[in-house]
Amino acid sequence: MGINLANKGTVCKPPDWGDPKNLEAYSWCINHGVTIATLATVSGFSCKTWVIEVTANGKKITSPKEYGPNDLYDKVFELYRFYYDKYN
């Protein structure tokens, strides 16, 4: 007997790992200490919105806007590309 998680939780649109620009920006940011995290706005499996927390140069910045499952990772990679373009 196991736990069926098929109908639990929110499924987010996955990030576009096939875009070479995303991979390059992500890799550069990780190697240079720029990290981006997604934080649920409520606890549990039923969360439908997240905020984004960027840590760069020892500072943490949390987005004032909440993002849903269809735009969360698009915004994350937009931020990775922003930091890559700004500091590379």
N, C-alpha and C positions, 0 to 999 in steps of 0.2 A: 504494500500500500504506500502510495506516495502522495505528494501534494501536487495538485493540478493548478499551475499558474497561467494556463492558457487564457483565461478570462479575467485575469487580475492585472491591474496596472495600466499605465498609458504607454503606448508604443510611439516613440519619436521617429520622425523622418530621419534616416541615417545620414551621416556626413558624406560629402562627395569626395571619397578617397581617390577617385579616378582622375581628378584634376591635378596635374603636376604642380600648378601654382599653390594649391592648398598644401600639398605634401612638402614643398620647399619652404613655405612660410611656417608651417607647423614645426618642421625639423629645426629651422633656424631659431625659432622662439624657444623651444625646449632647450636647445644647446646654449642659449644666452640668458636663461633664467626668467623668461617671460612665460607665465603659466596662466591658463584660463580654465576656470571651473564653473560648472553649472550647479546651482543650489536650489533645491526644491523649496517652494514657498509654503508648503504644508507637509506634514509628515504622513507616511503611509504610502500605499500603492496607488491611491486615487489622485495623486498630484497631477494637475493639468498645466501648471505654469511654473517657470523657473526664473531666477535672476542669474546674471553672469557676474563672476568675480574675476578680475584681472589682477595678477600680481606681477609687477614690473619695478625694477630698481628699488626693491624693498617696500614698495607701497602697494596696498590693496585698494582696489576701486571696485565698488559694487554698482551694477547698472540700476538706474532708477526705474527702468521699465521691466515688466515681466514678459517672458516669451513663452509661446505655446509650443506644442509638439511638432508643428510643421515648420516653424521658423527658428527654432533654438539653435541647431547646428549650423544653419546658414549664417546666423549672426556670429557664432563662435569663430567660424573660419573667416568671416569678414574682419573680425578683430585680429586674428593671427596675421592676415595679410596686411592690415593697417600697421601693426607693430613691425613687421618685416620690412615694409616699404619705408617706414619712418626712420628706423635705426640701422638698416643694413647698408 
